[in-house]
Amino acid sequence: MPRLDVREIPPAERHPKIFDLFEEMDAGETLEIVNDHDPKPLFYQMQAEVPAFDAENYRVERTAPTEFVARFPKKSTQSP
């Protein structure tokens, strides 16, 4: 499972890096992102702009006061 800790990445660079990494993944893989806040804006952006994003199976867990682990799955098969 690809994992990316974005807490040390400048905010303006986070989403482009995440989108690039997600694009490189194979169908059925899940991108795990570690962040200092709930990445709800990223979820909504992915849901609106990335057809391969499996929003139904998205999960986020708060693992510490300033640590959130979000799982962004890529659909197993692409719809036409």
N, CA, C and O atoms as CSV, one atom per row, in Angstrom:
chain,resi,resn,atom,element,x,y,z
A,1,MET,N,N,0.856,-1.176,0.000
A,1,MET,CA,C,0.000,0.000,0.000
A,1,MET,C,C,0.898,1.234,0.000
A,1,MET,O,O,1.687,1.426,0.926
A,2,PRO,N,N,0.785,2.067,-1.026
A,2,PRO,CA,C,1.555,3.310,-1.025
A,2,PRO,C,C,1.150,4.181,0.162
A,2,PRO,O,O,-0.032,4.289,0.489
A,3,ARG,N,N,2.134,4.796,0.800
A,3,ARG,CA,C,1.884,5.634,1.981
A,3,ARG,C,C,2.633,6.950,1.802
A,3,ARG,O,O,3.793,6.970,1.390
A,4,LEU,N,N,1.951,8.041,2.116
A,4,LEU,CA,C,2.545,9.367,1.965
A,4,LEU,C,C,2.228,10.195,3.202
A,4,LEU,O,O,1.062,10.413,3.532
A,5,ASP,N,N,3.273,10.654,3.884
A,5,ASP,CA,C,3.116,11.543,5.029
A,5,ASP,C,C,3.265,12.963,4.501
A,5,ASP,O,O,4.359,13.381,4.123
A,6,VAL,N,N,2.161,13.702,4.476
A,6,VAL,CA,C,2.177,15.045,3.868
A,6,VAL,C,C,2.435,16.159,4.878
A,6,VAL,O,O,2.444,17.334,4.511
A,7,ARG,N,N,2.641,15.807,6.134
A,7,ARG,CA,C,2.790,16.835,7.167
A,7,ARG,C,C,4.000,17.736,6.954
A,7,ARG,O,O,3.990,18.886,7.393
A,8,GLU,N,N,5.034,17.242,6.294
A,8,GLU,CA,C,6.233,18.056,6.057
A,8,GLU,C,C,6.257,18.664,4.654
A,8,GLU,O,O,7.209,19.360,4.298
A,9,ILE,N,N,5.234,18.411,3.867
A,9,ILE,CA,C,5.152,18.953,2.502
A,9,ILE,C,C,4.428,20.287,2.567
A,9,ILE,O,O,3.386,20.380,3.217
A,10,PRO,N,N,4.948,21.331,1.909
A,10,PRO,CA,C,4.242,22.616,1.913
A,10,PRO,C,C,2.811,22.438,1.394
A,10,PRO,O,O,2.590,21.711,0.425
A,11,PRO,N,N,1.835,23.103,2.039
A,11,PRO,CA,C,0.426,22.920,1.666
A,11,PRO,C,C,0.132,23.065,0.176
A,11,PRO,O,O,-0.675,22.305,-0.358
A,12,ALA,N,N,0.751,24.001,-0.498
A,12,ALA,CA,C,0.480,24.209,-1.928
A,12,ALA,C,C,0.934,23.032,-2.786
A,12,ALA,O,O,0.470,22.876,-3.915
A,13,GLU,N,N,1.830,22.208,-2.264
A,13,GLU,CA,C,2.366,21.077,-3.031
A,13,GLU,C,C,1.678,19.751,-2.701
A,13,GLU,O,O,1.882,18.756,-3.396
A,14,ARG,N,N,0.868,19.736,-1.648
A,14,ARG,CA,C,0.289,18.469,-1.185
A,14,ARG,C,C,-0.646,17.815,-2.193
A,14,ARG,O,O,-0.421,16.672,-2.591
A,15,HIS,N,N,-1.693,18.524,-2.613
A,15,HIS,CA,C,-2.685,17.914,-3.502
A,15,HIS,C,C,-2.074,17.469,-4.826
A,15,HIS,O,O,-2.353,16.354,-5.266
A,16,PRO,N,N,-1.241,18.303,-5.491
A,16,PRO,CA,C,-0.637,17.814,-6.744
A,16,PRO,C,C,0.176,16.534,-6.540
A,16,PRO,O,O,0.119,15.632,-7.376
A,17,LYS,N,N,0.928,16.441,-5.449
A,17,LYS,CA,C,1.728,15.247,-5.179
A,17,LYS,C,C,0.826,14.038,-4.948
A,17,LYS,O,O,1.105,12.947,-5.445
A,18,ILE,N,N,-0.249,14.233,-4.198
A,18,ILE,CA,C,-1.200,13.152,-3.923
A,18,ILE,C,C,-1.857,12.679,-5.221
A,18,ILE,O,O,-1.956,11.478,-5.468
A,19,PHE,N,N,-2.301,13.620,-6.041
A,19,PHE,CA,C,-2.955,13.264,-7.295
A,19,PHE,C,C,-2.000,12.501,-8.213
A,19,PHE,O,O,-2.401,11.526,-8.848
A,20,ASP,N,N,-0.738,12.936,-8.288
A,20,ASP,CA,C,0.246,12.245,-9.123
A,20,ASP,C,C,0.472,10.818,-8.636
A,20,ASP,O,O,0.505,9.883,-9.436
A,21,LEU,N,N,0.626,10.652,-7.337
A,21,LEU,CA,C,0.853,9.324,-6.780
A,21,LEU,C,C,-0.364,8.424,-7.001
A,21,LEU,O,O,-0.215,7.251,-7.345
A,22,PHE,N,N,-1.554,8.964,-6.805
A,22,PHE,CA,C,-2.776,8.191,-7.016
A,22,PHE,C,C,-2.877,7.741,-8.470
A,22,PHE,O,O,-3.264,6.606,-8.750
A,23,GLU,N,N,-2.531,8.628,-9.387
A,23,GLU,CA,C,-2.592,8.309,-10.818
A,23,GLU,C,C,-1.652,7.151,-11.164
A,23,GLU,O,O,-1.975,6.329,-12.022
A,24,GLU,N,N,-0.509,7.081,-10.513
A,24,GLU,CA,C,0.491,6.044,-10.794
A,24,GLU,C,C,0.114,4.673,-10.230
A,24,GLU,O,O,0.683,3.661,-10.638
A,25,MET,N,N,-0.828,4.633,-9.306
A,25,MET,CA,C,-1.204,3.369,-8.674
A,25,MET,C,C,-1.975,2.466,-9.630
A,25,MET,O,O,-2.604,2.922,-10.585
A,26,ASP,N,N,-1.903,1.180,-9.340
A,26,ASP,CA,C,-2.681,0.207,-10.098
A,26,ASP,C,C,-4.108,0.171,-9.571
A,26,ASP,O,O,-4.362,0.535,-8.423
A,27,ALA,N,N,-5.033,-0.267,-10.409
A,27,ALA,CA,C,-6.424,-0.452,-9.979
A,27,ALA,C,C,-6.446,-1.405,-8.797
A,27,ALA,O,O,-5.731,-2.407,-8.783
A,28,GLY,N,N,-7.276,-1.087,-7.800
A,28,GLY,CA,C,-7.406,-1.928,-6.626
A,28,GLY,C,C,-6.467,-1.579,-5.485
A,28,GLY,O,O,-6.640,-2.078,-4.373
A,29,GLU,N,N,-5.474,-0.728,-5.738
A,29,GLU,CA,C,-4.563,-0.307,-4.673
A,29,GLU,C,C,-5.196,0.804,-3.840
A,29,GLU,O,O,-6.153,1.450,-4.268
A,30,THR,N,N,-4.650,1.013,-2.652
A,30,THR,CA,C,-5.128,2.066,-1.762
A,30,THR,C,C,-3.963,2.955,-1.369
A,30,THR,O,O,-2.907,2.470,-0.963
A,31,LEU,N,N,-4.160,4.252,-1.490
A,31,LEU,CA,C,-3.161,5.230,-1.066
A,31,LEU,C,C,-3.463,5.630,0.370
A,31,LEU,O,O,-4.569,6.072,0.682
A,32,GLU,N,N,-2.479,5.472,1.234
A,32,GLU,CA,C,-2.626,5.857,2.633
A,32,GLU,C,C,-1.899,7.189,2.836
A,32,GLU,O,O,-0.713,7.321,2.535
A,33,ILE,N,N,-2.632,8.158,3.348
A,33,ILE,CA,C,-2.084,9.495,3.562
A,33,ILE,C,C,-2.105,9.812,5.051
A,33,ILE,O,O,-3.113,9.600,5.726
A,34,VAL,N,N,-0.988,10.320,5.557
A,34,VAL,CA,C,-0.899,10.763,6.939
A,34,VAL,C,C,-0.894,12.285,6.919
A,34,VAL,O,O,-0.102,12.903,6.207
A,35,ASN,N,N,-1.784,12.884,7.705
A,35,ASN,CA,C,-1.941,14.335,7.691
A,35,ASN,C,C,-2.146,14.835,9.121
A,35,ASN,O,O,-2.395,14.048,10.035
A,36,ASP,N,N,-2.039,16.143,9.302
A,36,ASP,CA,C,-2.232,16.732,10.633
A,36,ASP,C,C,-3.672,17.180,10.866
A,36,ASP,O,O,-3.996,17.710,11.929
A,37,HIS,N,N,-4.537,16.967,9.874
A,37,HIS,CA,C,-5.952,17.307,10.002
A,37,HIS,C,C,-6.769,16.338,9.144
A,37,HIS,O,O,-6.221,15.642,8.289
A,38,ASP,N,N,-8.059,16.301,9.375
A,38,ASP,CA,C,-8.951,15.460,8.576
A,38,ASP,C,C,-8.934,15.980,7.140
A,38,ASP,O,O,-9.275,17.139,6.905
A,39,PRO,N,N,-8.543,15.145,6.178
A,39,PRO,CA,C,-8.415,15.609,4.796
A,39,PRO,C,C,-9.739,15.638,4.029
A,39,PRO,O,O,-9.792,15.213,2.875
A,40,LYS,N,N,-10.800,16.130,4.656
A,40,LYS,CA,C,-12.118,16.162,4.013
A,40,LYS,C,C,-12.116,16.969,2.711
A,40,LYS,O,O,-12.734,16.533,1.739
A,41,PRO,N,N,-11.443,18.139,2.649
A,41,PRO,CA,C,-11.414,18.867,1.358
A,41,PRO,C,C,-10.786,18.039,0.231
A,41,PRO,O,O,-11.236,18.098,-0.913
A,42,LEU,N,N,-9.750,17.273,0.561
A,42,LEU,CA,C,-9.131,16.406,-0.440
A,42,LEU,C,C,-10.113,15.321,-0.871
A,42,LEU,O,O,-10.208,15.008,-2.057
A,43,PHE,N,N,-10.840,14.747,0.079
A,43,PHE,CA,C,-11.854,13.744,-0.253
A,43,PHE,C,C,-12.851,14.306,-1.265
A,43,PHE,O,O,-13.139,13.666,-2.276
A,44,TYR,N,N,-13.377,15.503,-0.994
A,44,TYR,CA,C,-14.369,16.097,-1.904
A,44,TYR,C,C,-13.766,16.397,-3.268
A,44,TYR,O,O,-14.428,16.212,-4.289
A,45,GLN,N,N,-12.529,16.854,-3.299
A,45,GLN,CA,C,-11.871,17.131,-4.575
A,45,GLN,C,C,-11.664,15.838,-5.364
A,45,GLN,O,O,-11.928,15.792,-6.565
A,46,MET,N,N,-11.194,14.794,-4.691
A,46,MET,CA,C,-10.993,13.507,-5.368
A,46,MET,C,C,-12.328,12.965,-5.886
A,46,MET,O,O,-12.412,12.469,-7.009
A,47,GLN,N,N,-13.363,13.066,-5.059
A,47,GLN,CA,C,-14.685,12.569,-5.443
A,47,GLN,C,C,-15.194,13.283,-6.694
A,47,GLN,O,O,-15.815,12.656,-7.552
A,48,ALA,N,N,-14.940,14.570,-6.804
A,48,ALA,CA,C,-15.432,15.361,-7.927
A,48,ALA,C,C,-14.578,15.222,-9.185
A,48,ALA,O,O,-15.099,15.313,-10.297
A,49,GLU,N,N,-13.276,15.001,-9.024
A,49,GLU,CA,C,-12.373,15.096,-10.171
A,49,GLU,C,C,-11.713,13.799,-10.617
A,49,GLU,O,O,-11.147,13.746,-11.709
A,50,VAL,N,N,-11.771,12.755,-9.801
A,50,VAL,CA,C,-11.028,11.529,-10.119
A,50,VAL,C,C,-12.000,10.348,-10.224
A,50,VAL,O,O,-12.394,9.778,-9.206
A,51,PRO,N,N,-12.383,9.982,-11.447
A,51,PRO,CA,C,-13.338,8.883,-11.627
A,51,PRO,C,C,-12.858,7.559,-11.038
A,51,PRO,O,O,-13.684,6.726,-10.663
A,52,ALA,N,N,-11.548,7.342,-10.949
A,52,ALA,CA,C,-11.008,6.080,-10.435
A,52,ALA,C,C,-11.036,6.002,-8.912
A,52,ALA,O,O,-10.771,4.938,-8.352
A,53,PHE,N,N,-11.347,7.096,-8.232
A,53,PHE,CA,C,-11.388,7.116,-6.766
A,53,PHE,C,C,-12.637,6.396,-6.276
A,53,PHE,O,O,-13.750,6.713,-6.695
A,54,ASP,N,N,-12.446,5.422,-5.383
A,54,ASP,CA,C,-13.540,4.647,-4.811
A,54,ASP,C,C,-14.000,5.328,-3.517
A,54,ASP,O,O,-13.602,4.926,-2.424
A,55,ALA,N,N,-14.832,6.350,-3.647
A,55,ALA,CA,C,-15.268,7.152,-2.502
A,55,ALA,C,C,-16.038,6.337,-1.468
A,55,ALA,O,O,-15.993,6.648,-0.278
A,56,GLU,N,N,-16.735,5.311,-1.905
A,56,GLU,CA,C,-17.520,4.496,-0.969
A,56,GLU,C,C,-16.646,3.752,0.036
A,56,GLU,O,O,-17.094,3.449,1.141
A,57,ASN,N,N,-15.425,3.461,-0.334
A,57,ASN,CA,C,-14.530,2.711,0.552
A,57,ASN,C,C,-13.442,3.578,1.189
A,57,ASN,O,O,-12.497,3.056,1.780
A,58,TYR,N,N,-13.575,4.891,1.068
A,58,TYR,CA,C,-12.664,5.835,1.723
A,58,TYR,C,C,-12.815,5.699,3.234
A,58,TYR,O,O,-13.926,5.559,3.744
A,59,ARG,N,N,-11.701,5.740,3.938
A,59,ARG,CA,C,-11.714,5.665,5.399
A,59,ARG,C,C,-10.709,6.663,5.953
A,59,ARG,O,O,-9.662,6.904,5.354
A,60,VAL,N,N,-11.038,7.240,7.103
A,60,VAL,CA,C,-10.095,8.113,7.805
A,60,VAL,C,C,-10.165,7.784,9.287
A,60,VAL,O,O,-11.240,7.535,9.832
A,61,GLU,N,N,-9.012,7.786,9.923
A,61,GLU,CA,C,-8.926,7.469,11.347
A,61,GLU,C,C,-8.001,8.473,12.022
A,61,GLU,O,O,-6.902,8.745,11.538
A,62,ARG,N,N,-8.450,9.010,13.125
A,62,ARG,CA,C,-7.598,9.900,13.920
A,62,ARG,C,C,-6.761,9.006,14.832
A,62,ARG,O,O,-7.299,8.339,15.716
A,63,THR,N,N,-5.447,8.993,14.618
A,63,THR,CA,C,-4.575,8.100,15.370
A,63,THR,C,C,-3.831,8.809,16.490
A,63,THR,O,O,-3.225,8.157,17.340
A,64,ALA,N,N,-3.871,10.141,16.500
A,64,ALA,CA,C,-3.254,10.971,17.538
A,64,ALA,C,C,-3.906,12.342,17.440
A,64,ALA,O,O,-4.601,12.621,16.462
A,65,PRO,N,N,-3.697,13.209,18.435
A,65,PRO,CA,C,-4.335,14.537,18.366
A,65,PRO,C,C,-4.048,15.310,17.073
A,65,PRO,O,O,-4.908,16.048,16.592
A,66,THR,N,N,-2.860,15.147,16.517
A,66,THR,CA,C,-2.532,15.852,15.272
A,66,THR,C,C,-2.095,14.873,14.183
A,66,THR,O,O,-1.226,15.185,13.369
A,67,GLU,N,N,-2.706,13.688,14.176
A,67,GLU,CA,C,-2.385,12.707,13.137
A,67,GLU,C,C,-3.653,12.006,12.671
A,67,GLU,O,O,-4.366,11.377,13.453
A,68,PHE,N,N,-3.908,12.131,11.393
A,68,PHE,CA,C,-5.030,11.466,10.741
A,68,PHE,C,C,-4.464,10.574,9.641
A,68,PHE,O,O,-3.594,10.994,8.878
A,69,VAL,N,N,-4.958,9.355,9.565
A,69,VAL,CA,C,-4.558,8.433,8.507
A,69,VAL,C,C,-5.786,8.194,7.640
A,69,VAL,O,O,-6.803,7.676,8.100
A,70,ALA,N,N,-5.668,8.584,6.380
A,70,ALA,CA,C,-6.781,8.442,5.432
A,70,ALA,C,C,-6.396,7.440,4.358
A,70,ALA,O,O,-5.257,7.410,3.893
A,71,ARG,N,N,-7.365,6.623,3.973
A,71,ARG,CA,C,-7.137,5.622,2.927
A,71,ARG,C,C,-8.012,5.957,1.721
A,71,ARG,O,O,-9.241,5.979,1.793
A,72,PHE,N,N,-7.321,6.216,0.613
A,72,PHE,CA,C,-7.969,6.589,-0.641
A,72,PHE,C,C,-7.837,5.416,-1.618
A,72,PHE,O,O,-6.806,5.286,-2.278
A,73,PRO,N,N,-8.866,4.556,-1.723
A,73,PRO,CA,C,-8.765,3.403,-2.615
A,73,PRO,C,C,-9.042,3.771,-4.080
A,73,PRO,O,O,-9.826,4.667,-4.394
A,74,LYS,N,N,-8.369,3.045,-4.938
A,74,LYS,CA,C,-8.594,3.177,-6.374
A,74,LYS,C,C,-9.491,2.018,-6.781
A,74,LYS,O,O,-9.272,0.878,-6.373
A,75,LYS,N,N,-10.495,2.316,-7.583
A,75,LYS,CA,C,-11.439,1.280,-8.018
A,75,LYS,C,C,-10.694,0.122,-8.660
A,75,LYS,O,O,-9.686,0.306,-9.342
A,76,SER,N,N,-11.216,-1.078,-8.425
A,76,SER,CA,C,-10.605,-2.284,-8.994
A,76,SER,C,C,-10.731,-2.326,-10.505
A,76,SER,O,O,-9.817,-2.768,-11.201
A,77,THR,N,N,-11.865,-1.865,-11.008
A,77,THR,CA,C,-12.068,-1.816,-12.447
A,77,THR,C,C,-12.599,-0.431,-12.793
A,77,THR,O,O,-13.338,0.182,-12.022
A,78,GLN,N,N,-12.212,0.036,-13.947
A,78,GLN,CA,C,-12.640,1.360,-14.389
A,78,GLN,C,C,-13.934,1.248,-15.177
A,78,GLN,O,O,-14.071,0.383,-16.042
A,79,SER,N,N,-14.870,2.112,-14.878
A,79,SER,CA,C,-16.109,2.147,-15.638
A,79,SER,C,C,-15.883,2.913,-16.928
A,79,SER,O,O,-15.092,3.856,-16.953
A,80,PRO,N,N,-16.570,2.521,-18.013
A,80,PRO,CA,C,-16.373,3.239,-19.290
A,80,PRO,C,C,-16.878,4.655,-19.231
A,80,PRO,O,O,-16.786,5.385,-20.218
